Amino acid sequence: RNSGVLRGHAGGPLVIGDTLFVHSPFPNKVFAIDLETQKIKWKYEPKQDPSVIPVMCCDTVNRGLAYAEGKVFLQQADTMLVALDAKSGKKLWEVKNGDPKVGGTNTNAPHVFRDKVITGISGGEFGIRGCVAAYDINTGKQVWKGYSTGPDAEMLMDPEKTMTWTNGKMAPVGKDSSLKTWQGDQWKIGGGTTWGWYSYDPQENLMYYGSGNPSTWNPSQRPGDNKWSMTLWARDVDTGKARWVYQMTPHDEWDFDGINEVILADVDVKGKKRKVAVHFDRNGFAYTMDRVSGELLVAEKYDPKVNWATHVDMNTGRPQVVAKYSTRQNGEDVNTKGVCPAALGTKDQQPAAFSPKNGLFYVPTNHVCMDYEPS
């Protein structure tokens, strides 16, 4: 069936009972289709300001809908989060999640965990500040909002209780863990956007996700580790408080966006049964974390062609960057050639899967390298 929109279609439809819910790219139409007759039950077509389109980095995609308790949730490009009655298509509530005038848009599918609908933000290429926000599914009232960069309180980070991998063990992040890694107020336009996929462990009541590249793209303009861009996060769903964080690519120099999905599995790691979070990052390394404690268990290349780093130091958790492929060390207006992977990533948006039957992960990959010139 033609959605009437000639743009990239990303994300799958939802099937709830006898109804198929389909979404479109901008202007983010929603169709409810009767599975038996294939007739359209209702259509929702929001009126969005087309000035949003030029601040969407990579086509006007939308990655899908969420459903809970008789409601369909749509995250519009203009940042409006909308709840629709699943039977009639009637709008129940809407709430503004960001500001397109400063480069903030939305492309992610919202996720429902418990009584909250969780959404992120896009716009790392336009110098916005990444965040994740939770809204009450019945009223649309914001329950919490946690940023990727900036002051501890705004990241919902406790300097004494939020943990990170430090010298071979977990330790508190400490005061101003993000602010110390940016010059001046650069954290205000620091990127670290959250337009990807979120996972949920109901026993721990934790959600897991990755934050994207730091802003601006030119690494010479933002010295430091640029925390907490390019980071895996575990947050309490009720409060948003960060339980643990792990930065995969400190001071990203290649646009290795860290937003790929986090797979939750129970597996044996070095002879011990572990509840793990597994993430195949665009940077070409696959990370296995203890999803309760945040300990780094494994960090290995999943494509041997990856060359920007030799390995991840398991003591510090830091990738060991190869000078030849460091766009920062080579400097502005120098074309660094043959960096593997390309910014597209060793894995892009196509999801990986885990089989509990054989304990294997199945990963679709890209075998692509690039030249990269900061200017």
C-alpha positions as CSV (number, residue, x, y, z in Angstrom):
1,R,0.0,0.0,0.0
2,N,1.3,3.5,-0.9
3,S,1.7,5.8,2.1
4,G,1.7,8.8,-0.2
5,V,5.2,9.9,0.9
6,L,8.2,9.5,-1.4
7,R,10.8,9.5,1.4
8,G,12.8,6.9,3.3
9,H,10.6,4.4,5.2
10,A,12.3,3.2,8.4
11,G,10.9,1.1,11.2
12,G,8.2,-1.6,11.1
13,P,4.5,-1.4,11.5
14,L,2.6,-2.6,14.6
15,V,0.0,-5.4,14.7
16,I,-2.3,-5.1,17.7
17,G,-5.2,-7.6,17.6
18,D,-7.0,-7.4,14.3
19,T,-5.4,-4.0,13.3
20,L,-2.2,-3.1,11.5
21,F,-0.8,0.4,12.4
22,V,1.5,1.9,9.7
23,H,3.5,5.1,10.0
24,S,5.0,7.3,7.2
25,P,8.0,9.7,7.0
26,F,7.3,13.4,7.3
27,P,4.5,14.5,7.8
28,N,4.2,11.3,9.9
29,K,0.8,10.0,8.8
30,V,-0.6,7.0,10.7
31,F,-2.9,4.5,9.1
32,A,-5.0,1.9,11.0
33,I,-5.8,-1.0,8.7
34,D,-8.2,-3.9,9.3
35,L,-6.1,-7.1,8.8
36,E,-9.1,-9.1,7.5
37,T,-10.5,-6.7,4.9
38,Q,-7.3,-4.5,4.4
39,K,-9.7,-1.5,4.7
40,I,-8.4,1.7,6.3
41,K,-10.2,2.1,9.7
42,W,-8.8,5.6,10.3
43,K,-6.0,7.9,9.2
44,Y,-4.2,10.5,11.2
45,E,-2.4,13.2,9.3
46,P,-0.7,15.9,11.4
47,K,-0.1,19.4,10.0
48,Q,3.6,20.1,10.5
49,D,5.6,23.1,9.6
50,P,7.8,22.2,6.6
51,S,10.6,24.4,8.0
52,V,11.4,21.3,10.1
53,I,12.6,19.4,7.0
54,P,15.9,21.3,6.5
55,V,17.0,20.5,10.0
56,M,16.6,16.8,9.6
57,C,20.0,15.4,8.9
58,C,19.4,12.2,7.0
59,D,16.1,12.2,5.2
60,T,12.7,12.7,6.9
61,V,12.4,9.2,8.3
62,N,10.3,8.1,11.2
63,R,11.2,4.8,13.0
64,G,7.8,3.7,14.2
65,L,4.9,3.8,16.7
66,A,4.4,2.4,20.2
67,Y,1.2,1.0,21.7
68,A,-0.1,0.7,25.3
69,E,-3.5,0.5,27.0
70,G,-5.6,1.3,23.9
71,K,-3.3,4.1,22.8
72,V,-1.0,4.5,19.8
73,F,2.0,6.8,20.4
74,L,3.6,8.8,17.5
75,Q,6.7,10.9,17.8
76,Q,6.4,13.6,15.1
77,A,9.4,15.2,13.4
78,D,8.5,18.6,14.9
79,T,9.1,17.0,18.3
80,M,5.4,16.7,19.2
81,L,4.7,13.4,21.0
82,V,1.1,12.4,20.3
83,A,-1.2,9.8,21.9
84,L,-4.0,8.6,19.7
85,D,-7.0,6.5,20.6
86,A,-6.2,3.1,18.9
87,K,-9.9,2.5,18.0
88,S,-10.8,5.9,16.6
89,G,-7.6,7.7,15.8
90,K,-8.8,10.6,18.0
91,K,-5.9,12.7,19.5
92,L,-5.9,12.2,23.3
93,W,-3.0,14.4,24.2
94,E,0.2,15.9,22.7
95,V,3.4,17.4,24.3
96,K,6.3,19.3,22.8
97,N,9.6,17.4,23.3
98,G,12.1,19.7,21.7
99,D,12.6,22.8,19.6
100,P,13.2,22.6,15.8
101,K,14.2,26.4,15.8
102,V,17.5,25.4,17.5
103,G,17.9,22.2,15.4
104,G,16.0,19.7,17.5
105,T,13.8,17.2,15.7
106,N,12.6,13.6,16.2
107,T,13.0,10.5,14.1
108,N,12.9,7.8,16.8
109,A,10.1,5.4,17.7
110,P,8.8,6.1,21.2
111,H,9.1,3.1,23.7
112,V,6.6,2.3,26.4
113,F,8.1,0.9,29.7
114,R,5.7,0.5,32.6
115,D,3.4,3.6,32.7
116,K,5.8,5.8,30.8
117,V,6.4,6.6,27.1
118,I,10.0,7.3,26.5
119,T,11.5,9.3,23.7
120,G,14.8,10.9,22.7
121,I,15.9,13.7,20.3
122,S,17.7,14.1,17.0
123,G,19.9,17.0,15.8
124,G,23.5,16.2,16.7
125,E,24.6,17.7,13.3
126,F,22.8,21.0,14.3
127,G,24.5,21.4,17.7
128,I,21.7,20.4,20.0
129,R,22.1,18.7,23.4
130,G,21.0,15.1,23.5
131,C,18.5,13.9,26.1
132,V,15.9,11.2,26.9
133,A,12.5,12.1,28.4
134,A,9.7,10.1,30.0
135,Y,6.0,11.1,29.8
136,D,3.0,9.7,31.6
137,I,1.1,7.5,29.1
138,N,-2.3,8.7,30.4
139,T,-1.7,12.5,30.6
140,G,1.4,13.3,28.6
141,K,2.9,15.0,31.7
142,Q,6.7,14.9,31.7
143,V,8.0,12.7,34.5
144,W,11.7,13.2,34.0
145,K,14.3,14.3,31.5
146,G,18.0,13.3,31.5
147,Y,20.6,15.0,29.3
148,S,23.7,13.4,27.8
149,T,26.0,16.3,28.6
150,G,26.3,19.1,31.1
151,P,25.8,19.5,34.9
152,D,25.3,16.3,37.0
153,A,21.7,17.3,38.1
154,E,20.6,17.8,34.4
155,M,22.0,14.5,33.4
156,L,20.2,12.9,36.4
157,M,23.6,11.6,37.4
158,D,24.7,11.1,41.1
159,P,28.5,11.7,41.3
160,E,28.7,9.2,44.2
161,K,26.3,6.5,43.0
162,T,26.4,6.6,39.1
163,M,29.1,4.1,38.3
164,T,31.6,3.7,35.4
165,W,34.4,1.3,34.4
166,T,37.6,2.8,36.0
167,N,41.0,1.0,36.1
168,G,39.6,-2.5,35.9
169,K,36.6,-2.1,38.2
170,M,33.4,0.0,38.7
171,A,33.8,3.3,40.5
172,P,31.6,6.4,40.9
173,V,31.8,8.9,38.0
174,G,32.6,11.8,40.5
175,K,31.6,15.4,40.3
176,D,31.2,17.3,37.0
177,S,32.2,14.2,35.0
178,S,30.8,15.7,31.8
179,L,31.7,19.4,32.3
180,K,35.4,18.6,32.9
181,T,35.6,17.1,29.4
182,W,34.4,20.1,27.4
183,Q,35.9,23.5,26.9
184,G,33.8,26.3,28.4
185,D,30.1,26.0,27.6
186,Q,30.6,23.7,24.5
187,W,28.5,21.0,26.3
188,K,25.4,23.1,25.6
189,I,25.7,22.2,21.9
190,G,27.4,18.9,22.6
191,G,25.3,16.4,20.6
192,G,25.1,13.0,22.2
193,T,21.6,12.6,20.7
194,T,19.3,9.6,21.4
195,W,17.4,8.8,18.3
196,G,17.9,5.1,18.4
197,W,16.4,2.2,20.3
198,Y,15.9,1.5,24.0
199,S,15.8,-1.8,25.8
200,Y,14.2,-2.5,29.2
201,D,14.9,-5.0,32.0
202,P,11.7,-5.2,34.1
203,Q,13.5,-7.0,37.0
204,E,16.1,-4.2,37.4
205,N,13.6,-1.6,36.2
206,L,16.4,-0.2,34.0
207,M,16.4,1.1,30.4
208,Y,19.5,0.8,28.2
209,Y,20.5,3.0,25.2
210,G,23.4,4.6,23.4
211,S,24.1,8.3,22.9
212,G,25.3,9.6,19.5
213,N,28.3,11.6,18.2
214,P,29.5,14.8,19.9
215,S,28.9,18.1,18.1
216,T,30.5,19.7,16.2
217,W,31.9,17.1,13.7
218,N,35.3,18.8,13.6
219,P,37.2,17.3,16.5
220,S,39.8,20.1,16.7
221,Q,37.0,22.4,17.9
222,R,36.1,20.3,20.9
223,P,39.1,19.1,22.8
224,G,38.5,16.5,25.6
225,D,36.6,13.3,26.0
226,N,33.3,15.0,25.3
227,K,31.4,13.0,27.9
228,W,28.8,11.6,27.8
229,S,28.4,11.4,24.0
230,M,29.1,7.9,22.4
231,T,28.1,6.3,25.7
232,L,26.1,3.3,26.8
233,W,23.6,4.3,29.5
234,A,21.5,2.4,32.1
235,R,18.7,4.5,33.7
236,D,16.0,3.8,36.3
237,V,12.7,4.0,34.4
238,D,10.8,5.6,37.3
239,T,13.3,8.4,38.1
240,G,15.6,8.6,35.1
241,K,18.6,8.3,37.4
242,A,21.7,7.0,35.7
243,R,22.8,3.7,37.3
244,W,25.9,3.3,35.1
245,V,27.6,4.8,32.0
246,Y,30.4,3.6,29.7
247,Q,31.9,5.8,27.0
248,M,32.8,3.7,24.0
249,T,34.5,6.3,21.8
250,P,35.9,9.2,23.9
251,H,36.4,12.3,21.8
252,D,34.9,10.8,18.7
253,E,36.8,11.8,15.6
254,W,35.0,9.8,12.9
255,D,31.2,10.3,13.5
256,F,30.8,6.8,14.9
257,D,27.3,7.4,16.2
258,G,26.7,5.3,19.4
259,I,23.0,4.8,19.1
260,N,22.7,1.1,17.9
261,E,20.4,-1.1,19.9
262,V,21.4,-2.9,23.2
263,I,20.5,-6.6,23.3
264,L,19.7,-8.0,26.7
265,A,20.6,-11.7,27.2
266,D,21.6,-14.1,29.9
267,V,24.9,-15.8,28.8
268,D,28.0,-17.5,30.2
269,V,31.0,-15.2,30.2
270,K,34.3,-16.8,31.2
271,G,32.4,-19.7,32.9
272,K,30.1,-17.5,34.9
273,K,26.3,-16.9,34.2
274,R,25.8,-13.2,33.6
275,K,22.9,-10.9,32.9
276,V,24.4,-8.9,30.0
277,A,23.8,-6.0,27.7
278,V,25.4,-6.5,24.3
279,H,26.0,-3.7,21.9
280,F,27.4,-3.9,18.3
281,D,28.7,-0.3,17.9
282,R,29.2,1.5,14.7
283,N,32.8,2.0,15.7
284,G,33.4,-1.7,14.9
285,F,33.7,-3.0,18.4
286,A,31.1,-5.2,20.2
287,Y,30.7,-4.6,23.9
288,T,29.4,-7.0,26.5
289,M,28.5,-5.3,29.8
290,D,27.1,-6.7,33.0
291,R,23.7,-5.0,32.7
292,V,23.2,-4.8,36.5
293,S,26.6,-3.5,37.6
294,G,27.8,-2.0,34.3
295,E,31.1,-3.9,34.4
296,L,32.9,-4.2,31.0
297,L,33.2,-7.9,30.3
298,V,34.2,-8.0,26.6
299,A,35.2,-5.5,23.9
300,E,36.3,-6.9,20.6
301,K,36.3,-6.0,16.9
302,Y,33.6,-7.9,15.0
303,D,35.1,-7.0,11.6
304,P,38.9,-7.6,11.3
305,K,39.1,-4.7,8.9
306,V,38.5,-2.1,11.7
307,N,41.7,0.0,11.8
308,W,41.1,3.3,13.7
309,A,42.0,1.5,16.9
310,T,44.1,-1.6,17.6
311,H,42.0,-2.8,20.6
312,V,40.2,-1.7,23.7
313,D,42.4,-1.5,26.8
314,M,40.3,-3.6,29.3
315,N,41.8,-1.8,32.3
316,T,40.9,1.7,31.2
317,G,38.1,0.7,28.8
318,R,39.6,3.1,26.3
319,P,40.2,2.3,22.6
320,Q,43.8,2.5,21.6
321,V,43.7,5.0,18.6
322,V,46.0,4.5,15.7
323,A,47.7,7.9,14.9
324,K,47.5,7.4,11.1
325,Y,43.7,7.2,11.3
326,S,43.3,9.9,13.9
327,T,41.6,12.9,12.2
328,R,42.4,15.0,15.3
329,Q,46.1,14.2,15.3
330,N,46.3,14.7,11.5
331,G,44.7,18.1,11.9
332,E,42.3,20.4,10.2
333,D,42.1,20.5,6.4
334,V,44.1,17.2,6.2
335,N,42.3,14.3,4.4
336,T,42.7,11.2,6.6
337,K,42.4,8.3,4.2
338,G,41.2,4.7,4.5
339,V,39.6,4.8,7.9
340,C,37.6,1.6,8.6
341,P,34.8,1.6,9.3
342,A,33.2,4.6,7.5
343,A,30.9,6.9,9.5
344,L,28.1,4.6,8.3
345,G,29.5,2.1,10.9
346,T,30.5,-1.6,10.8
347,K,26.8,-2.0,11.7
348,D,24.2,0.7,10.9
349,Q,20.5,0.6,11.8
350,Q,19.8,-2.9,10.7
351,P,19.3,-4.8,14.0
352,A,21.3,-7.7,15.3
353,A,19.7,-10.7,17.0
354,F,20.4,-13.2,19.8
355,S,19.4,-16.9,19.7
356,P,18.9,-18.3,23.2
357,K,19.0,-21.8,21.6
358,N,22.6,-21.7,20.7
359,G,23.9,-18.6,22.5
360,L,25.0,-16.9,19.3
361,F,24.5,-13.3,18.2
362,Y,23.7,-12.7,14.5
363,V,25.0,-9.3,13.2
364,P,24.4,-7.7,9.7
365,T,27.5,-5.7,8.9
366,N,28.8,-3.1,6.5
367,H,32.3,-3.5,5.0
368,V,33.0,0.1,4.1
369,C,35.9,2.5,4.8
370,M,36.2,6.3,4.3
371,D,38.3,9.4,3.9
372,Y,37.6,12.1,6.5
373,E,38.7,15.7,6.5
374,P,37.8,18.1,9.4
375,S,37.6,21.6,8.2
